[in-house]
Amino acid sequence: MTLDLDFSNVSVYSSEDVPGIVLLRMNEQSIDTTLTIVERTLSVFGEETPIGKLWIVDKKKVRVREL
C-alpha cells in the first residue's frame, strides 16, 4: 500500500516482482481522507484479492488492473 504514484506504471512491475500494489490517490493527505480511502480499500478486499494486481483507490472508486 503506497501513496507513491511511480507504482502506477504497470509496465515497470510484474506479478513476479511484487505480490500486488495498492495505490492510494488523494488530493489531500489528511487523517480523515486517508481513513476514508483505506476503509474503501478494505471493504473491497472481501470481494477481490490484490494479489497480482494494481489497485488504484481514490475517494470515489477502486480501479483494478492486472500486473
N, C-alpha and C positions, 0 to 999 in steps of 0.2 A: 504494500500500500504506500503510495507516494503522492507528493504534490509536484514532483519534477516532470515538466512537460516533455523532456527529452525521451522519456519512456513511451511516449505515444507513437513513436516511429516504429511500426510493425516490421519494416524491412530490416531493422537492426537486430531485433530479438526473435528467437525462435523458441518453440516449446521445449527444445533440447537444452537451451541455455538457461531458461528461467521457468519455474513451475507455473507462473501466472502473474499478471500485473494488474493491480487496481489503481487507476489514476484518478485522484480527486481533483476536480476542476472547480475552483472557487474564485469569484471576483473579490471576495473579502475573506480573510482568514480569521474571522472572529471565532470564539469558542462556540457560539450558537450556530453559526453557519457550518462549522466543522462537524458538530454533533448531528445536525440535520442530515448532512451528506453521509456520514458514517452509518447512521441509523437506516437510511435508504439502502446503503450497500448491504448491510447485514440482513435486511429483510429479503433481499434477492438471493442471498446465499442459500436460503432454504429451498429455492426453486432451481437454482443453477450453480454449478461449481465454477470458480475462476481458474481452475487448473487448465493450462494450455491456452489461455485466452487473455486478451487485453480488455479490461473493463474501463470505460471512461464514465465517471459518475459526476453529475452536477446536480443542482437543486431541482431540476425538472425531470431528468431522465437518466437511465442507465443504458449505455451503448456497449454491446459486446462484439468483439472481433476475434477471430482465430489468430493465434500467433504462428 
